[in-house]
Amino acid sequence: MRTERDSMGEMLVPDDAYYGASTQRAVENFPISNLRLGRRMIAALGMIKSAAAEENAARGIVAGEIAGAIRAAAEEVAAGTLDDQFVLDVFQTGSGTSSNMNANEVIANRANELLGEPRGSKKVHPNDHVNAGQSSNDVIPTAIHIAAVAAMREDTIPALERLAAALEHKAEEFDHIVKAGRTHLMDATPIRLGQEFSGYAAQVRLGVRRLEAALPGLEELALGGTAVGTGINTPAGFAAGVIGRMAERTGYPFTEAANHFEAQAAKDATVFASGALKTVGVSLFKIANDLRWLGSGPRTAIGEISLPATQPGSSIMPGKVNPVMAESVMQVVAQVVGNDATVTWAGANGNLELNVMMPVLAHNLIESAELIGSVCDAFREKCVEGIKANEERAAMLLDQNISIVTALAPKIGYDKSAEIAKKAFATGKGVREVALEVSGLSAAELDRALDLYPMTEGG
């Protein structure tokens, strides 16, 4: 162990740790869970500290040698080589000050090491140098936005676009297959299997648009507000310079928040983004659940499609195969919906000049974005791309569908059509057979009216 000091006094810190006294205090204060700051949050903190060091050097605020060592250490943090030094629980101080100081101390001690100084030396100071021009209160919300943008742009949206393309391909492949429609899980007028899949693809495409609508809010960064939004202890133009460097590095259009008081006191942009992610999740749940229904049986239920067999479905029933990839999607969505509830309530806790639930908000928002991205790819690769249509089964079920009588209503009226439907159901006869008996329409007229494919085209 070695002894380090912070503003509250001395603390014993493990010799091999890059973090210092403030981090060790938080380790002891918050032994709550096994949840830690995620990779994208750590990367964002590293990038912020690197860009800040460069800006501080350019302004002569931090000496060039020290700023260079800070930047090199911060780049190691951004790259992930020091992830094991980020040891704090998600359930910590609501501002995330502990995690900001964790980053400051790790970077400072690694920078000291790079300069030939021992860990614990204050030649590079975590507050005076690494945190120069910053506050936890603007750094942590900035890191949340950067991490969320990265997750959505790099994981969620590309995976959704790939899934939409796969569903569109299936829509084309299955467009010729006419089958029974179902509303309220009951027989309804015919639809083409391709039309069903086109609806799924459109849901996913619209989900992408919803996420894209959330990005501009996330790309406004709180950096520059420091403690309460006034920008105390940061020079004019500092935040714009740091943010410009990060925008250039990432290629994302990050800008300084138009109003720093809003950016630090409220987390509305993250709540909006979480809501968009939840909406996407709801779409994915509907799609996955529909595919379970359409593939159900396969002999004693709907069975109009076959989902790829990925693993044995039962430890007791030989040969049973379950729709496990769809079930995985549904479980992810359950998590995303729960995450959104947490983000919503965390967002509501902006008390006066600061939100005090940022670490848990960050954890849940970024987890949702990453989970949706990963499950979409797995679902596409192991389920959607391998779906087969069971055309004979679809045709057989359609042949038994009494709801095709709907096509007769414009010619003979709703009541007469309902009479035909009830008689067909009661006798087990086909709609055409009963209609020929009681409708007054000729066989040719019935053939035209009950031609199934045109029923799927409207008009």
Kinemage of the C-alpha trace (Angstrom):
@kinemage 1
@onewidth
@group {chain A} dominant
@subgroup {mainchain}
@vectorlist {calphas} color= white
{ca met a 1} P 0.000 0.000 0.000
{ca arg a 2} L 1.019 3.621 -0.456
{ca thr a 3} L -0.318 6.750 1.171
{ca glu a 4} L -2.020 9.411 -0.948
{ca arg a 5} L -3.824 12.575 0.099
{ca asp a 6} L -6.903 14.412 -1.024
{ca ser a 7} L -8.748 17.375 0.490
{ca met a 8} L -10.074 15.140 3.291
{ca gly a 9} L -6.705 13.762 4.308
{ca glu a 10} L -4.643 10.615 3.878
{ca met a 11} L -5.798 7.320 2.395
{ca leu a 12} L -4.037 4.007 1.877
{ca val a 13} L -4.118 3.032 -1.785
{ca pro a 14} L -2.882 -0.242 -3.325
{ca asp a 15} L 0.678 0.145 -4.619
{ca asp a 16} L -0.236 -1.127 -8.086
{ca ala a 17} L -3.214 1.235 -8.465
{ca tyr a 18} L -3.083 4.282 -10.700
{ca tyr a 19} L -6.071 5.775 -8.903
{ca gly a 20} L -5.618 7.762 -5.691
{ca ala a 21} L -7.214 8.838 -2.443
{ca ser a 22} L -10.527 10.170 -3.791
{ca thr a 23} L -11.174 6.996 -5.750
{ca gln a 24} L -10.254 4.806 -2.772
{ca arg a 25} L -12.727 6.702 -0.587
{ca ala a 26} L -15.461 6.027 -3.134
{ca val a 27} L -14.492 2.345 -3.322
{ca glu a 28} L -15.054 2.110 0.416
{ca asn a 29} L -18.203 4.232 0.404
{ca phe a 30} L -20.050 2.419 -2.398
{ca pro a 31} L -19.706 -1.383 -2.158
{ca ile a 32} L -23.162 -1.655 -3.719
{ca ser a 33} L -23.085 -3.886 -6.801
{ca asn a 34} L -20.854 -5.448 -9.417
{ca leu a 35} L -21.816 -2.792 -11.975
{ca arg a 36} L -18.960 -0.573 -13.130
{ca leu a 37} L -18.522 2.318 -15.529
{ca gly a 38} L -18.845 0.992 -19.088
{ca arg a 39} L -16.183 0.979 -21.770
{ca arg a 40} L -17.772 3.778 -23.768
{ca met a 41} L -18.006 6.070 -20.736
{ca ile a 42} L -14.353 5.431 -19.897
{ca ala a 43} L -13.385 6.082 -23.520
{ca ala a 44} L -15.352 9.334 -23.492
{ca leu a 45} L -13.657 10.481 -20.295
{ca gly a 46} L -10.268 9.695 -21.792
{ca met a 47} L -11.062 11.660 -24.931
{ca ile a 48} L -12.341 14.658 -22.950
{ca lys a 49} L -9.211 14.748 -20.786
{ca ser a 50} L -6.925 14.366 -23.807
{ca ala a 51} L -8.597 17.188 -25.725
{ca ala a 52} L -8.652 19.366 -22.599
{ca ala a 53} L -4.917 18.823 -22.061
{ca glu a 54} L -4.236 19.859 -25.632
{ca glu a 55} L -6.386 22.973 -25.264
{ca asn a 56} L -4.784 23.851 -21.912
{ca ala a 57} L -1.334 23.506 -23.441
{ca ala a 58} L -2.277 25.715 -26.382
{ca arg a 59} L -3.476 28.386 -23.956
{ca gly a 60} L -0.443 28.100 -21.691
{ca ile a 61} L -2.640 27.042 -18.760
{ca val a 62} L -0.789 23.742 -18.263
{ca ala a 63} L 2.926 23.450 -19.031
{ca gly a 64} L 3.701 21.650 -22.271
{ca glu a 65} L 5.579 18.717 -20.701
{ca ile a 66} L 2.823 18.056 -18.189
{ca ala a 67} L 0.065 18.517 -20.756
{ca gly a 68} L 1.828 16.104 -23.102
{ca ala a 69} L 2.057 13.446 -20.405
{ca ile a 70} L -1.615 13.985 -19.505
{ca arg a 71} L -2.606 13.608 -23.111
{ca ala a 72} L -0.593 10.401 -23.515
{ca ala a 73} L -2.104 8.921 -20.356
{ca ala a 74} L -5.603 10.021 -21.350
{ca glu a 75} L -5.178 8.327 -24.719
{ca glu a 76} L -4.381 5.084 -22.887
{ca val a 77} L -7.611 5.532 -20.944
{ca ala a 78} L -9.522 6.166 -24.164
{ca ala a 79} L -7.996 3.066 -25.770
{ca gly a 80} L -8.967 0.809 -22.870
{ca thr a 81} L -5.555 -0.210 -21.575
{ca leu a 82} L -6.349 1.124 -18.098
{ca asp a 83} L -9.932 -0.087 -17.771
{ca asp a 84} L -9.060 -2.187 -14.719
{ca gln a 85} L -8.323 1.047 -12.863
{ca phe a 86} L -11.930 2.215 -13.139
{ca val a 87} L -13.142 0.426 -10.059
{ca leu a 88} L -16.154 2.416 -8.899
{ca asp a 89} L -19.711 1.223 -8.548
{ca val a 90} L -22.400 2.718 -10.783
{ca phe a 91} L -24.399 3.483 -7.627
{ca gln a 92} L -22.257 6.321 -6.322
{ca thr a 93} L -22.418 10.078 -5.985
{ca gly a 94} L -25.206 11.272 -8.249
{ca ser a 95} L -23.031 13.833 -10.009
{ca gly a 96} L -20.496 11.202 -11.024
{ca thr a 97} L -17.785 13.204 -9.226
{ca ser a 98} L -16.229 9.961 -8.009
{ca ser a 99} L -15.845 8.675 -11.557
{ca asn a 100} L -14.497 11.988 -12.817
{ca met a 101} L -11.920 11.947 -10.010
{ca asn a 102} L -11.174 8.304 -10.773
{ca ala a 103} L -10.278 9.406 -14.310
{ca asn a 104} L -8.326 12.427 -13.073
{ca glu a 105} L -6.276 10.344 -10.634
{ca val a 106} L -5.568 7.504 -13.039
{ca ile a 107} L -4.449 9.936 -15.728
{ca ala a 108} L -2.393 12.010 -13.285
{ca asn a 109} L -0.543 9.017 -11.848
{ca arg a 110} L 0.060 7.469 -15.243
{ca ala a 111} L 1.316 10.857 -16.479
{ca asn a 112} L 3.615 11.082 -13.460
{ca glu a 113} L 4.969 7.659 -14.329
{ca leu a 114} L 5.549 8.718 -17.934
{ca leu a 115} L 7.553 11.691 -16.598
{ca gly a 116} L 9.686 9.431 -14.388
{ca glu a 117} L 7.864 10.317 -11.188
{ca pro a 118} L 6.381 7.782 -8.746
{ca arg a 119} L 2.672 7.154 -8.492
{ca gly a 120} L 1.291 9.461 -5.878
{ca ser a 121} L 3.589 12.313 -6.863
{ca lys a 122} L 1.697 15.511 -7.484
{ca lys a 123} L 3.957 16.822 -10.218
{ca val a 124} L 0.915 16.105 -12.375
{ca his a 125} L -2.021 17.030 -10.170
{ca pro a 126} L -5.422 15.387 -10.763
{ca asn a 127} L -7.358 18.593 -10.068
{ca asp a 128} L -4.997 21.417 -10.983
{ca his a 129} L -3.753 19.853 -14.228
{ca val a 130} L -5.932 16.991 -15.465
{ca asn a 131} L -9.197 18.696 -14.454
{ca ala a 132} L -8.110 22.223 -15.422
{ca gly a 133} L -11.007 24.215 -16.873
{ca gln a 134} L -13.484 21.484 -15.971
{ca ser a 135} L -15.869 20.296 -13.283
{ca ser a 136} L -17.419 16.893 -12.707
{ca asn a 137} L -20.727 18.668 -13.242
{ca asp a 138} L -19.967 19.399 -16.903
{ca val a 139} L -17.572 16.521 -17.640
{ca ile a 140} L -19.919 13.686 -16.662
{ca pro a 141} L -22.940 14.888 -18.696
{ca thr a 142} L -20.576 15.511 -21.600
{ca ala a 143} L -19.216 11.969 -21.322
{ca ile a 144} L -22.762 10.544 -21.178
{ca his a 145} L -23.716 12.315 -24.399
{ca ile a 146} L -20.506 11.315 -26.198
{ca ala a 147} L -20.863 7.685 -25.122
{ca ala a 148} L -24.542 7.536 -26.082
{ca val a 149} L -23.890 9.074 -29.500
{ca ala a 150} L -21.102 6.585 -30.124
{ca ala a 151} L -23.274 3.639 -29.071
{ca met a 152} L -26.205 4.713 -31.222
{ca arg a 153} L -24.169 5.699 -34.276
{ca glu a 154} L -21.758 2.771 -34.170
{ca asp a 155} L -23.906 -0.059 -32.792
{ca thr a 156} L -27.631 0.547 -32.696
{ca ile a 157} L -28.360 2.309 -35.974
{ca pro a 158} L -26.094 0.170 -38.222
{ca ala a 159} L -27.520 -3.031 -36.714
{ca leu a 160} L -31.076 -1.810 -37.245
{ca glu a 161} L -30.291 -0.920 -40.848
{ca arg a 162} L -28.895 -4.413 -41.436
{ca leu a 163} L -31.996 -5.971 -39.876
{ca ala a 164} L -34.292 -3.781 -41.981
{ca ala a 165} L -32.478 -4.860 -45.144
{ca ala a 166} L -32.860 -8.534 -44.211
{ca leu a 167} L -36.574 -8.084 -43.564
{ca glu a 168} L -36.976 -6.240 -46.874
{ca his a 169} L -35.285 -9.132 -48.649
{ca lys a 170} L -37.744 -11.555 -47.067
{ca ala a 171} L -40.631 -9.261 -48.020
{ca glu a 172} L -39.592 -9.575 -51.666
{ca glu a 173} L -38.990 -13.322 -51.408
{ca phe a 174} L -42.415 -13.964 -49.871
{ca asp a 175} L -44.470 -11.428 -51.835
{ca his a 176} L -46.250 -14.047 -53.960
{ca ile a 177} L -47.559 -16.038 -50.984
{ca val a 178} L -51.181 -15.264 -50.115
{ca lys a 179} L -52.185 -16.324 -46.605
{ca ala a 180} L -54.760 -15.673 -43.934
{ca gly a 181} L -54.618 -12.351 -42.193
{ca arg a 182} L -55.307 -12.252 -38.473
{ca thr a 183} L -56.688 -9.526 -36.232
{ca his a 184} L -57.277 -10.109 -32.505
{ca leu a 185} L -55.510 -13.442 -33.235
{ca met a 186} L -58.642 -14.404 -35.192
{ca asp a 187} L -59.025 -15.088 -38.904
{ca ala a 188} L -59.190 -11.987 -41.068
{ca thr a 189} L -59.041 -11.120 -44.761
{ca pro a 190} L -56.083 -12.366 -46.821
{ca ile a 191} L -52.679 -10.767 -46.813
{ca arg a 192} L -49.441 -11.656 -48.533
{ca leu a 193} L -46.633 -12.962 -46.373
{ca gly a 194} L -44.367 -10.438 -48.062
{ca gln a 195} L -46.687 -7.642 -46.975
{ca glu a 196} L -46.387 -8.747 -43.361
{ca phe a 197} L -42.596 -8.660 -43.618
{ca ser a 198} L -42.682 -5.286 -45.353
{ca gly a 199} L -44.474 -3.945 -42.281
{ca tyr a 200} L -41.728 -5.299 -40.044
{ca ala a 201} L -39.055 -3.722 -42.220
{ca ala a 202} L -40.859 -0.382 -42.137
{ca gln a 203} L -41.052 -0.512 -38.335
{ca val a 204} L -37.296 -0.916 -38.157
{ca arg a 205} L -36.630 1.848 -40.713
{ca leu a 206} L -38.866 4.212 -38.775
{ca gly a 207} L -37.008 3.254 -35.612
{ca val a 208} L -33.771 4.399 -37.220
{ca arg a 209} L -35.409 7.737 -38.011
{ca arg a 210} L -36.533 8.088 -34.412
{ca leu a 211} L -33.020 7.483 -33.133
{ca glu a 212} L -31.592 9.918 -35.660
{ca ala a 213} L -34.048 12.524 -34.375
{ca ala a 214} L -32.593 12.065 -30.878
{ca leu a 215} L -28.968 12.552 -31.946
{ca pro a 216} L -28.877 16.360 -32.278
{ca gly a 217} L -29.853 16.773 -28.623
{ca leu a 218} L -27.153 14.349 -27.543
{ca glu a 219} L -24.568 16.074 -29.720
{ca glu a 220} L -24.932 19.261 -27.659
{ca leu a 221} L -22.342 18.985 -24.884
{ca ala a 222} L -22.411 20.513 -21.410
{ca leu a 223} L -18.655 21.126 -21.248
{ca gly a 224} L -17.899 24.720 -20.348
{ca gly a 225} L -20.535 25.175 -17.654
{ca thr a 226} L -18.235 23.894 -14.871
{ca ala a 227} L -19.908 23.884 -11.460
{ca val a 228} L -23.398 25.350 -11.986
{ca gly a 229} L -23.495 26.430 -15.628
{ca thr a 230} L -21.815 29.814 -15.222
{ca gly a 231} L -18.448 28.612 -16.482
{ca ile a 232} L -16.516 29.716 -13.404
{ca asn a 233} L -12.767 28.909 -13.591
{ca thr a 234} L -12.803 28.114 -17.285
{ca pro a 235} L -11.451 30.610 -19.838
{ca ala a 236} L -13.643 31.932 -22.624
{ca gly a 237} L -13.530 29.655 -25.647
{ca phe a 238} L -12.024 26.723 -23.738
{ca ala a 239} L -15.044 24.441 -24.126
{ca ala a 240} L -15.489 25.300 -27.804
{ca gly a 241} L -11.848 24.422 -28.427
{ca val a 242} L -12.071 21.095 -26.602
{ca ile a 243} L -15.367 20.187 -28.264
{ca gly a 244} L -13.998 21.136 -31.682
{ca arg a 245} L -11.111 18.750 -31.173
{ca met a 246} L -13.454 15.939 -30.173
{ca ala a 247} L -15.749 16.604 -33.140
{ca glu a 248} L -12.785 16.449 -35.492
{ca arg a 249} L -11.542 13.256 -33.897
{ca thr a 250} L -14.851 11.399 -33.988
{ca gly a 251} L -16.415 12.898 -37.085
{ca tyr a 252} L -19.568 13.578 -35.069
{ca pro a 253} L -21.071 17.098 -35.067
{ca phe a 254} L -20.556 17.866 -31.390
{ca thr a 255} L -21.294 21.449 -30.352
{ca glu a 256} L -21.272 23.393 -27.111
{ca ala a 257} L -24.645 23.532 -25.370
{ca ala a 258} L -26.691 26.580 -26.252
{ca asn a 259} L -27.652 26.982 -22.584
{ca his a 260} L -25.334 25.523 -19.954
{ca phe a 261} L -27.905 25.833 -17.191
{ca glu a 262} L -30.260 23.522 -19.084
{ca ala a 263} L -27.425 21.180 -20.052
{ca gln a 264} L -26.391 20.574 -16.438
{ca ala a 265} L -29.644 20.919 -14.521
{ca ala a 266} L -31.712 18.773 -16.921
{ca lys a 267} L -31.142 15.538 -18.795
{ca asp a 268} L -34.026 15.848 -21.240
{ca ala a 269} L -31.959 14.883 -24.282
{ca thr a 270} L -31.027 11.582 -22.672
{ca val a 271} L -34.637 10.917 -21.626
{ca phe a 272} L -35.749 11.583 -25.209
{ca ala a 273} L -33.070 9.243 -26.570
{ca ser a 274} L -34.015 6.540 -24.092
{ca gly a 275} L -37.643 6.893 -25.137
{ca ala a 276} L -36.635 6.452 -28.773
{ca leu a 277} L -34.655 3.338 -27.849
{ca lys a 278} L -37.667 2.005 -25.961
{ca thr a 279} L -39.873 2.634 -29.002
{ca val a 280} L -37.420 0.705 -31.163
{ca gly a 281} L -37.494 -2.058 -28.580
{ca val a 282} L -41.286 -2.217 -28.688
{ca ser a 283} L -41.080 -2.591 -32.474
{ca leu a 284} L -38.550 -5.392 -32.150
{ca phe a 285} L -40.722 -7.149 -29.574
{ca lys a 286} L -43.714 -7.072 -31.930
{ca ile a 287} L -41.641 -8.433 -34.809
{ca ala a 288} L -39.999 -11.198 -32.775
{ca asn a 289} L -43.281 -12.202 -31.165
{ca asp a 290} L -45.076 -12.283 -34.526
{ca leu a 291} L -42.411 -14.580 -35.931
{ca arg a 292} L -42.914 -16.889 -32.944
{ca trp a 293} L -46.645 -17.009 -33.675
{ca leu a 294} L -46.233 -17.512 -37.416
{ca gly a 295} L -43.768 -20.349 -36.807
{ca ser a 296} L -45.699 -21.880 -33.929
{ca gly a 297} L -46.537 -25.564 -33.860
{ca pro a 298} L -45.158 -26.442 -36.289
{ca arg a 299} L -47.925 -29.037 -36.838
{ca thr a 300} L -50.573 -28.065 -34.322
{ca ala a 301} L -50.539 -24.262 -34.542
{ca ile a 302} L -49.970 -21.713 -37.329
{ca gly a 303} L -46.746 -22.994 -38.847
{ca glu a 304} L -46.811 -20.734 -41.923
{ca ile a 305} L -43.074 -20.119 -41.624
{ca ser a 306} L -40.142 -22.131 -40.315
{ca leu a 307} L -37.547 -20.418 -38.151
{ca pro a 308} L -33.984 -21.736 -38.294
{ca ala a 309} L -33.226 -24.418 -35.721
{ca thr a 310} L -30.350 -23.151 -33.621
{ca gln a 311} L -30.286 -25.532 -30.632
{ca pro a 312} L -32.283 -28.339 -28.965
{ca gly a 313} L -35.391 -26.950 -27.352
{ca ser a 314} L -35.990 -29.332 -24.505
{ca ser a 315} L -34.062 -31.459 -22.020
{ca ile a 316} L -36.929 -33.970 -21.916
{ca met a 317} L -38.756 -33.790 -25.295
{ca pro a 318} L -36.517 -35.177 -28.061
{ca gly a 319} L -36.551 -33.254 -31.329
{ca lys a 320} L -38.253 -30.168 -29.915
{ca val a 321} L -36.941 -26.863 -31.304
{ca asn a 322} L -37.889 -23.487 -29.852
{ca pro a 323} L -37.838 -19.924 -31.254
{ca val a 324} L -34.921 -19.005 -29.015
{ca met a 325} L -33.586 -16.092 -31.050
{ca ala a 326} L -36.964 -14.371 -30.933
{ca glu a 327} L -37.130 -15.007 -27.201
{ca ser a 328} L -33.705 -13.417 -26.785
{ca val a 329} L -34.987 -10.275 -28.511
{ca met a 330} L -38.022 -10.182 -26.249
{ca gln a 331} L -35.898 -10.431 -23.117
{ca val a 332} L -33.615 -7.642 -24.322
{ca val a 333} L -36.669 -5.463 -24.868
{ca ala a 334} L -37.869 -6.199 -21.335
{ca gln a 335} L -34.497 -4.909 -20.114
{ca val a 336} L -34.673 -1.837 -22.362
{ca val a 337} L -38.156 -0.957 -21.118
{ca gly a 338} L -36.909 -1.239 -17.539
{ca asn a 339} L -33.837 0.822 -18.395
{ca asp a 340} L -36.062 3.530 -19.837
{ca ala a 341} L -38.048 3.686 -16.606
{ca thr a 342} L -34.779 4.206 -14.732
{ca val a 343} L -33.566 6.853 -17.191
{ca thr a 344} L -36.924 8.622 -16.978
{ca trp a 345} L -36.883 8.760 -13.200
{ca ala a 346} L -33.207 9.699 -13.152
{ca gly a 347} L -33.922 12.492 -15.606
{ca ala a 348} L -36.673 13.801 -13.376
{ca asn a 349} L -34.150 14.288 -10.585
{ca gly a 350} L -32.555 17.442 -11.869
{ca asn a 351} L -32.521 19.389 -8.628
{ca leu a 352} L -31.952 23.106 -9.148
{ca glu a 353} L -28.563 23.388 -10.926
{ca leu a 354} L -27.613 19.704 -11.236
{ca asn a 355} L -29.024 16.278 -11.961
{ca val a 356} L -28.063 13.905 -9.152
{ca met a 357} L -28.652 10.510 -10.778
{ca met a 358} L -26.255 10.660 -13.721
{ca pro a 359} L -24.199 7.476 -13.221
{ca val a 360} L -27.220 5.166 -13.199
{ca leu a 361} L -28.768 7.147 -16.066
{ca ala a 362} L -25.587 6.674 -18.103
{ca his a 363} L -25.421 2.956 -17.352
{ca asn a 364} L -28.992 2.281 -18.428
{ca leu a 365} L -29.054 4.519 -21.505
{ca ile a 366} L -25.849 3.153 -22.983
{ca glu a 367} L -26.741 -0.433 -22.076
{ca ser a 368} L -30.022 -0.082 -23.994
{ca ala a 369} L -28.263 1.217 -27.099
{ca glu a 370} L -25.658 -1.537 -27.009
{ca leu a 371} L -28.122 -4.331 -26.235
{ca ile a 372} L -30.396 -3.394 -29.116
{ca gly a 373} L -27.441 -3.290 -31.488
{ca ser a 374} L -26.084 -6.674 -30.483
{ca val a 375} L -29.430 -8.480 -30.349
{ca cys a 376} L -30.455 -7.113 -33.764
{ca asp a 377} L -27.373 -8.620 -35.361
{ca ala a 378} L -27.843 -11.969 -33.634
{ca phe a 379} L -31.549 -12.047 -34.525
{ca arg a 380} L -30.827 -11.188 -38.154
{ca glu a 381} L -27.992 -13.676 -38.599
{ca lys a 382} L -29.484 -16.627 -36.735
{ca cys a 383} L -33.175 -16.149 -37.407
{ca val a 384} L -34.431 -13.676 -40.006
{ca glu a 385} L -32.027 -14.517 -42.821
{ca gly a 386} L -32.872 -18.217 -42.533
{ca ile a 387} L -36.674 -18.018 -42.377
{ca lys a 388} L -38.481 -20.300 -44.831
{ca ala a 389} L -42.097 -20.016 -45.939
{ca asn a 390} L -44.355 -23.054 -45.640
{ca glu a 391} L -46.490 -22.301 -48.701
{ca glu a 392} L -48.645 -25.437 -48.566
{ca arg a 393} L -49.522 -24.812 -44.946
{ca ala a 394} L -50.388 -21.185 -45.687
{ca ala a 395} L -52.608 -22.211 -48.593
{ca met a 396} L -54.374 -24.869 -46.537
{ca leu a 397} L -55.155 -22.444 -43.714
{ca leu a 398} L -56.285 -19.799 -46.175
{ca asp a 399} L -58.666 -22.263 -47.784
{ca gln a 400} L -60.398 -22.631 -44.414
{ca asn a 401} L -60.603 -18.893 -43.812
{ca ile a 402} L -64.216 -17.728 -43.628
{ca ser a 403} L -63.252 -14.047 -43.547
{ca ile a 404} L -62.841 -14.006 -47.319
{ca val a 405} L -66.602 -13.438 -47.302
{ca thr a 406} L -65.719 -9.773 -46.690
{ca ala a 407} L -65.146 -9.433 -50.436
{ca leu a 408} L -68.845 -10.175 -51.029
{ca ala a 409} L -70.167 -7.410 -48.753
{ca pro a 410} L -70.021 -4.641 -51.407
{ca lys a 411} L -72.140 -6.829 -53.708
{ca ile a 412} L -74.679 -8.448 -51.391
{ca gly a 413} L -74.427 -6.399 -48.178
{ca tyr a 414} L -72.973 -6.985 -44.719
{ca asp a 415} L -75.935 -8.924 -43.309
{ca lys a 416} L -76.160 -11.448 -46.151
{ca ser a 417} L -72.375 -11.892 -46.061
{ca ala a 418} L -72.513 -12.527 -42.296
{ca glu a 419} L -75.240 -15.129 -42.894
{ca ile a 420} L -72.987 -16.907 -45.386
{ca ala a 421} L -70.039 -16.817 -42.962
{ca lys a 422} L -72.088 -18.293 -40.112
{ca lys a 423} L -73.531 -21.053 -42.291
{ca ala a 424} L -70.101 -21.920 -43.662
{ca phe a 425} L -68.708 -22.144 -40.138
{ca ala a 426} L -71.650 -24.206 -38.853
{ca thr a 427} L -71.682 -26.671 -41.739
{ca gly a 428} L -67.966 -26.872 -42.439
{ca lys a 429} L -68.601 -25.887 -46.029
{ca gly a 430} L -66.499 -23.398 -47.958
{ca val a 431} L -67.596 -19.787 -48.363
{ca arg a 432} L -67.899 -20.115 -52.127
{ca glu a 433} L -70.086 -23.191 -51.830
{ca val a 434} L -72.506 -21.557 -49.411
{ca ala a 435} L -72.485 -18.262 -51.348
{ca leu a 436} L -73.427 -20.086 -54.529
{ca glu a 437} L -76.454 -21.449 -52.696
{ca val a 438} L -77.773 -18.258 -51.087
{ca ser a 439} L -76.125 -15.125 -52.469
{ca gly a 440} L -77.845 -14.910 -55.831
{ca leu a 441} L -74.470 -14.383 -57.526
{ca ser a 442} L -73.384 -16.547 -60.430
{ca ala a 443} L -70.411 -18.887 -60.292
{ca ala a 444} L -68.434 -16.518 -62.506
{ca glu a 445} L -69.276 -13.552 -60.302
{ca leu a 446} L -68.202 -15.496 -57.223
{ca asp a 447} L -64.956 -16.541 -58.873
{ca arg a 448} L -64.136 -12.913 -59.561
{ca ala a 449} L -65.206 -11.693 -56.127
{ca leu a 450} L -63.386 -14.440 -54.230
{ca asp a 451} L -60.130 -14.309 -56.198
{ca leu a 452} L -57.702 -14.158 -53.276
{ca tyr a 453} L -54.659 -12.296 -54.648
{ca pro a 454} L -56.612 -9.153 -55.656
{ca met a 455} L -57.991 -9.072 -52.097
{ca thr a 456} L -54.482 -8.209 -50.911
{ca glu a 457} L -54.209 -5.185 -53.234
{ca gly a 458} L -57.197 -3.115 -52.073
{ca gly a 459} L -59.485 -1.273 -54.405
